[in-house]
Amino acid sequence: MEIRPVRPAEYARAGQLTVAAYRSLEAELEEEYAKDLEAVADRVADAEVLVAVDGDLLGCVTFVPDAASPLAEGVAAGEAAIRMLAVDPGAQRRGVGAALVGACVDRARERGRAGLFLHSTPWMPTAHRLYLRLGFVRVPERDWLPVPEVPLLAFRLDLTGVEAAVEAQDDDLIGSGGPDGG
């Protein structure tokens, strides 16, 4: 599987894939938001749209490089963001979502961002498990309610290295016969 920027000839397919993934959720998709999801060409002007490809498009994500982007919703200074992560329903559970998020993490680190931020709806528990597994933490103080029927839950990945340094230190203690290493 290859992760790369979407090509102009793929805009329509990437938009259709994103809408199909969102429609597969249990919540109803508003037509106005479906149009936003489909508008890949518009997003490319303000962010980087990445696709996962293995013969066909398997998934799509929008990487928002900083808070200055018109696509930055709730993004703080020094952060990048993920928007509109979608995996084709027929390609789910194959690591596509993790690969797309990983590519966004890499891009955020390359740009020296302190964190990677995203919002997700309550009806996306599979995505929540992925984010938590990849090191994101819930930041409820940054939840957002753009419209009453669509609560958005905030997640953030710290990219400053503080959390990674603590984990490495814990690993060293375990491996060196420390308190838990026997």
N, C-alpha and C positions, 0 to 999 in steps of 0.2 A: 504494500500500500504506500502510495506517495502522497505527501501533504505539500501543497503548493498554492500560490495565488490563483484565483479563478481566472479563466481566460474569457475574453468577450464572447466567444462563440458558446460559452457554457452558462452565461448569465441566466437565460430563461430556464434551463434545466436545474440550475442551482436554486433558483427561486421556487420552482415547482416542488423540488425535493424538500425545501424548508417548510413550505405550506403543508405538504403531505405529512411530514413529521409532526408538526403542531396539530394538525387535524386528527392525528391518531391518539392524541391525549383525550382524557375523559371530559375536559372542559370544552365549552363551545368557543369557537374562534370567530371573533368579530370580523366582518368583511373588510373594514378599514385597516385593521391590523394585518389581515391576510395580504392586502395590497402592499403594505410596508415590507412584509416578509419576502414577497415576490420581487421587490424592487432592488435586485442585486446591483444593477448598473448605478443606481442612486447611491447605494452604500459605498461602492468602490471610490466614489468621489471624495468621501470624508473619512474612510477607514480602509483597512485591508481585509478583503474577503478571501478566506482560505477554503480549499476543498480537499477532501480525501478522495483519492482516485485509485481504483484497481480495475482497470478496464472501463468501468462506468463510474459516475460520481456516486460516492457512498455517503458523503456528509459535507456539511458546510458550516462555517463559523465566521463571525465578523469580529476582527481584532481592532479595538479602538485604542490608538496609541497614547492618548493623553486626554486630560480634562478639557482641552480647547476644542476638541472635535464636536460638531453638532450632534453626534451620536452618543456622546458621553452623558449618561443619565446617572447622577449621584456619584460620579467619579471625583475623587479628591485630587488635589495637586500632588504630583509625583506618582500617580497611579496610571495604569493602563486598564482596559476593560475588555470583557468578552460579552458579545451580544449575539443573540439568535443562533445558538448552537443547535444544530439539527442533524440527525442521522436518518437516512432512508429507513423506513420501518422494516424493510427486508434485509437490511444490513446491520441491524442492532445486535448487541451482545457479541460483537467481533472486535472490540477495541477501537472502533472508529472514533467515538467520542473522546476517549482518553488521548488518542493521537492528536486530535484537533486541539484539545485543551493544552497538551504538551507543547505544541507548536506556538500557541499563544504565550505560554510561560516563557519559552525561549525568546520570543520577540520582545516581551516585556523586560526580560533580563538584559538583552542586548542593548536596549534603550536606557538602561540604568534606572528603571522604575522601582519604587519601594514596595509596590504591591500590585496585585492583579485583582480586579473587582468585578462582580457580576450580580445581577438580580435574576431570580428564578421564581416561578409561580409555585404555589403549594401542590399543584397537581403534576409536578415533575419529580416525584421521589427517586426515581432511578437516576436522574441527573444529580440530585442532592447527594446520593451515596457516592457517585463518581467524584464529585467535588471534594467531599470529606476525605475520601480515600487518597486523593491527590494532595491533601494538605490544606485545603481551604478551611476556614472556620466561619461559622455563622456570626454575623455582626447585626443583631436585631435593631440596634439603634440607628441603622442605616436602611431599614426596611422602608418601603415606599408604597403608597396607595394612589396610583395615578387616576384610577376610577374606582368607585366603591366595590365593584364585583371582581377586581383584579388586584389582589394584594401581591406585592413583590417582595420576596425574601432576599436579604443581602448576604453575600458570601465574599470573603477576601482571603487571598493567599499572600502571606508576607514574603517578600523577595529580598529583604535586607540581609539575610544570612543569619540573623539572630536565632530563629527557630532551628535552622539546620545545624548551627554550632552546638546548641543544647543537645540535639539528638546525637550528634557525633560524640559529644562528651559522655553521654549516657552509654553509648555503644562501647566506648573505651573502658568505662568502669566495668561493664559486664564481661568484656573479653579479657580483662587484666586480673580477674580473680577478686574484683571489688565486691561490694555488698551483695550483688545479685549474681556474680559470676562464679562463685564457689571455688 
